[in-house]
């Protein structure tokens, strides 16, 4: 590991503090979802109570097309956050991504760090994603990654690719050379469905072209476009490292979520897609689903509630899901397939 244990643990806690109280959103970019609208149907023939939000994703059945996005792990507070998030996901029948499990690959610290990811006792039925960085995905690391996934009871693995975040992070992993070859080579050895994701700067057409270059087929089971418009992790890392923006232009660099979603869906019409990055309301979710996402993910808006209690997280998510249901009802869509048929219209 590039960073030592003490530095990594301190940075994980600093991430939480900065995301709670800092100005970490994009300034010059939006998600692009505001450029679309759902067509309103005053003569809808749906019953609100009967609108079906159920979604299948990577072999799991979700009661709503929602994932708790990846947030944290490794710090003492991370355990509280993850358990409250997981308990809420269990109550609502949705999925959850854990934060990066890189800390669990450390032989000396991994056992202690594992406690912050232990959620299966409060979320036995949740579709649970483990999480590792593309930089950490090496042949030698595969056994440790698999052990980390087994230990948390994961159903799938999110592999995050974050070159911009790492480039501005203190002691970040900045060598991505050969990472795509390793992804193709090692994905089957992991024995888990793999979701490729960004962390909030977007996966778009250029990344998909790279993904398809070797074999013409994506080596992964799903993609989270994780577009720009929500939390800028380039901004977060600069605030953590310098206490200020050393590189302001880098803090607003990325592919807006709506654009990323459109580009990936056009290139890969059949792959399961997650839309994340600035998904803040049920209407945002409805637009993203209408534009081609299979599920959406929400992260930072849940952070403060997750420190408070599982009930606070449940309340936030329930309002989000209720608004999503009303959106389907209001545009005459009885289920998610009908919502995609309705589509979202550019303004």
C-alpha positions in Angstrom: 0.0 0.0 0.0 1.3 3.4 -0.9 0.1 5.2 2.2 1.0 4.0 5.7 -1.8 2.8 8.0 -1.9 5.9 10.2 -2.1 8.3 7.3 -4.8 6.2 5.5 -6.9 6.0 8.7 -6.6 9.8 9.2 -7.5 10.5 5.6 -10.6 8.3 5.8 -11.8 10.3 8.8 -10.9 13.6 7.2 -13.0 12.5 4.1 -16.0 12.2 6.4 -15.4 15.6 8.0 -14.9 17.4 4.8 -17.9 15.8 3.1 -20.0 16.7 6.1 -19.0 20.4 6.5 -17.0 21.4 3.4 -18.0 22.9 0.1 -17.4 19.7 -2.0 -20.0 20.0 -4.7 -19.3 21.0 -8.3 -19.5 24.7 -9.1 -19.1 24.9 -12.9 -20.8 21.6 -13.8 -24.3 20.2 -13.1 -25.5 16.7 -13.7 -27.3 17.8 -16.9 -30.5 16.2 -15.7 -32.1 19.7 -15.4 -32.0 19.7 -19.2 -34.6 17.0 -19.4 -38.2 16.7 -18.2 -40.6 13.9 -17.7 -43.7 14.3 -19.8 -46.6 14.9 -17.4 -49.9 13.0 -18.1 -53.0 14.5 -16.5 -55.0 11.4 -17.6 -52.7 8.8 -16.2 -54.4 5.4 -15.8 -52.2 4.3 -13.0 -52.9 3.9 -9.3 -50.2 5.4 -7.1 -50.3 2.5 -4.6 -49.9 0.0 -7.4 -46.9 1.6 -9.2 -44.3 -1.2 -9.3 -40.7 0.0 -8.5 -39.2 -3.5 -8.3 -36.0 -3.9 -10.3 -33.7 -6.8 -11.0 -30.0 -6.1 -10.8 -27.1 -8.6 -11.1 -29.4 -11.4 -10.2 -31.0 -9.7 -7.1 -34.5 -8.4 -6.8 -34.8 -4.9 -5.4 -38.0 -3.4 -4.1 -36.9 -0.1 -5.6 -34.2 0.7 -8.2 -31.9 2.3 -5.6 -28.5 1.6 -4.2 -26.8 3.2 -1.3 -23.6 4.5 -2.9 -20.1 3.8 -1.7 -19.0 6.1 1.1 -16.5 5.0 3.7 -14.6 2.4 5.6 -11.5 2.1 7.7 -12.2 4.9 10.2 -13.9 4.2 13.6 -16.9 6.3 12.6 -17.2 4.4 9.3 -18.5 1.3 11.1 -21.4 3.3 12.6 -22.2 4.9 9.2 -22.0 1.6 7.3 -24.2 -0.3 9.7 -26.9 2.4 9.7 -26.9 2.5 5.9 -27.1 -1.2 5.7 -29.9 -1.5 8.2 -31.9 1.1 6.2 -31.2 -0.8 3.0 -32.5 -4.0 4.6 -35.7 -2.3 5.7 -36.4 -0.8 2.3 -35.2 -3.8 0.2 -32.6 -1.9 -1.8 -28.9 -2.5 -2.4 -25.7 -1.1 -0.9 -22.1 -0.5 -1.9 -19.4 -0.5 0.7 -16.6 2.0 0.7 -13.1 1.1 -0.6 -11.9 -2.1 1.1 -8.3 -1.3 0.3 -7.6 -1.0 4.1 -8.6 -4.7 4.4 -5.7 -5.8 2.1 -3.2 -4.7 4.7 -2.1 -7.9 6.5 -1.3 -6.1 9.8 -4.4 -3.8 9.9 -6.9 -5.6 7.8 -8.5 -7.6 10.6 -9.0 -4.4 12.7 -10.3 -2.4 9.7 -12.7 -5.2 8.7 -15.0 -4.3 11.6 -16.0 -1.1 9.9 -17.4 -3.1 6.9 -19.2 -5.7 8.9 -22.9 -5.2 8.1 -24.3 -8.6 7.3 -25.8 -9.1 10.7 -28.1 -6.1 10.2 -28.5 -6.6 6.5 -28.7 -10.3 5.7 -30.7 -9.9 2.5 -29.2 -6.8 0.9 -27.5 -6.9 -2.4 -24.0 -6.0 -1.1 -21.1 -4.7 -3.2 -17.6 -4.9 -2.0 -15.3 -2.3 -3.3 -11.6 -2.0 -4.5 -9.7 0.4 -6.6 -8.6 -0.5 -10.1 -5.0 0.4 -9.0 -5.2 -2.3 -6.3 -6.4 -5.0 -8.7 -3.3 -7.0 -9.4 -2.7 -10.7 -9.8 -0.9 -10.9 -6.4 -3.8 -9.1 -4.7 -6.6 -11.3 -6.0 -6.5 -13.8 -3.1 -6.6 -11.0 -0.5 -9.4 -9.2 -2.4 -11.4 -12.4 -2.5 -10.9 -13.0 1.2 -12.0 -9.4 1.9 -15.2 -10.0 -0.1 -15.9 -13.3 1.6 -15.3 -11.7 5.0 -18.0 -9.1 4.5 -20.4 -11.5 2.7 -20.4 -9.5 -0.6 -22.6 -10.5 -3.5 -20.6 -8.5 -6.1 -17.5 -6.3 -6.4 -17.4 -2.6 -7.4 -14.0 -1.8 -8.9 -13.5 2.0 -8.9 -11.3 3.8 -11.4 -10.4 7.3 -10.2 -7.3 8.7 -11.9 -8.2 12.3 -11.2 -8.9 11.7 -7.5 -5.7 9.8 -7.1 -3.7 12.4 -8.9 -4.5 15.1 -6.4 -4.5 12.9 -3.4 -1.5 12.8 -1.1 0.5 9.6 -1.9 -2.2 8.7 -4.4 -1.9 5.7 -6.8 -1.0 7.5 -10.0 0.2 4.6 -12.2 -2.8 3.4 -14.2 -0.7 1.9 -17.0 -1.8 -1.7 -17.7 -4.8 -1.4 -15.4 -7.2 -2.2 -18.2 -5.2 -5.3 -19.2 -5.3 -6.5 -15.6 -9.1 -5.9 -15.4 -9.6 -8.2 -18.5 -7.2 -10.7 -17.2 -8.3 -11.0 -13.6 -12.1 -10.4 -13.6 -12.9 -14.1 -13.9 -10.4 -15.0 -11.2 -12.3 -12.9 -8.7 -15.4 -15.2 -8.8 -17.8 -12.3 -8.2 -19.8 -10.2 -10.7 -17.8 -7.0 -11.2 -19.3 -3.5 -11.5 -16.9 -0.9 -12.9 -17.4 2.6 -11.5 -16.0 6.1 -11.3 -16.2 8.0 -8.0 -17.9 11.1 -9.4 -16.0 12.4 -12.5 -17.8 10.2 -15.0 -17.4 7.2 -17.3 -18.2 8.2 -20.8 -17.6 7.3 -24.5 -13.8 7.5 -24.3 -13.6 5.1 -21.3 -16.1 2.7 -23.0 -14.0 2.7 -26.2 -11.0 1.7 -24.0 -13.1 -0.9 -22.3 -14.0 -2.5 -25.6 -10.6 -2.2 -27.3 -9.2 -5.5 -26.4 -12.0 -8.0 -27.1 -14.9 -5.9 -28.3 -16.9 -6.9 -25.2 -16.9 -5.3 -21.8 -15.1 -7.6 -19.2 -17.5 -6.4 -16.5 -21.0 -7.3 -15.5 -22.3 -3.7 -15.0 -21.1 -0.1 -15.0 -21.8 2.8 -12.7 -21.3 6.0 -14.8 -20.8 8.1 -11.6 -20.9 11.4 -13.4 -20.1 14.9 -12.5 -22.6 17.2 -10.8 -22.7 15.9 -7.3 -19.6 15.5 -5.1 -16.3 16.3 -6.7 -13.6 14.0 -5.2 -10.9 16.1 -6.8 -12.3 19.0 -4.7 -12.5 16.8 -1.6 -8.9 15.6 -1.9 -7.6 19.1 -2.4 -9.4 20.3 0.8 -8.1 17.2 2.7 -4.5 17.6 1.4 -4.1 21.4 1.3 -7.0 22.9 3.2 -7.8 24.9 0.1 -8.3 24.5 -3.7 -4.7 24.3 -5.1 -6.1 23.4 -8.6 -9.6 25.0 -9.0 -10.1 23.9 -12.6 -9.5 20.3 -11.6 -12.3 20.5 -9.0 -14.9 21.0 -11.7 -13.6 18.6 -14.3 -15.7 15.6 -15.4 -18.5 14.2 -17.5 -22.0 15.3 -16.4 -24.1 12.4 -15.2 -26.8 12.7 -17.9 -24.1 12.9 -20.7 -22.2 9.9 -19.2 -25.4 7.9 -19.0 -26.3 8.7 -22.6 -22.9 7.9 -24.0 -22.5 4.6 -22.1 -26.0 3.4 -22.9 -25.6 4.2 -26.6 -22.3 2.2 -26.8 -23.5 -0.6 -24.6 -27.3 -1.0 -25.0 -27.6 -4.2 -23.0 -25.3 -3.8 -20.1 -26.8 -3.1 -16.6 -26.2 0.6 -15.7 -26.1 2.5 -12.4 -26.6 6.3 -12.6 -24.9 8.1 -9.8 -23.4 11.5 -9.3 -25.7 14.2 -8.1 -28.8 12.1 -7.8 -30.5 14.0 -5.1 -34.3 13.6 -5.6 -36.8 11.1 -6.8 -37.3 13.3 -9.9 -33.5 13.0 -10.6 -33.8 9.3 -10.3 -36.9 9.1 -12.5 -35.1 11.1 -15.3 -32.0 8.9 -15.0 -34.1 5.7 -15.2 -36.0 7.1 -18.2 -32.7 7.9 -19.9 -31.5 4.3 -19.6 -30.2 3.6 -16.1 -31.3 0.3 -14.5 -30.8 1.6 -11.0 -29.6 4.8 -9.3 -27.2 5.3 -6.4 -27.2 8.0 -3.7 -24.3 8.6 -1.3 -23.3 12.0 0.3 -26.9 13.1 1.0 -27.2 10.1 3.3 -24.0 10.8 5.3 -25.3 13.1 8.1 -28.4 10.8 8.5 -26.1 7.8 8.7 -24.1 9.2 11.6 -27.4 9.8 13.4 -29.3 6.5 13.0 -30.6 3.8 10.7 -34.1 5.4 11.2 -32.9 8.8 9.9 -31.4 7.1 6.8 -34.6 5.1 6.3 -36.7 8.3 6.5 -34.5 10.1 3.9 -34.6 7.2 1.5 -38.3 6.6 1.9 -39.0 10.2 0.9 -36.8 9.7 -2.1 -38.5 6.5 -3.1 -42.0 8.0 -2.5 -41.1 10.9 -4.8 -39.9 8.4 -7.5 -43.1 6.5 -7.3 -45.1 9.8 -7.7 -43.0 10.6 -10.8 -44.0 7.3 -12.4 -47.6 7.8 -11.5 -47.6 11.4 -12.9 -46.2 10.4 -16.2 -48.5 7.4 -16.6 -45.9 4.7 -16.0 -47.1 1.7 -14.0 -43.5 0.2 -13.7 -39.9 0.9 -14.7 -40.3 -0.6 -18.1 -43.1 1.8 -18.9 -41.0 4.7 -17.6 -38.3 3.9 -20.1 -41.0 3.8 -22.8 -42.2 7.2 -21.8 -38.6 8.5 -21.7 -37.3 11.9 -20.8 -37.6 14.9 -23.1 -34.8 17.4 -23.7 -35.8 20.9 -22.8 
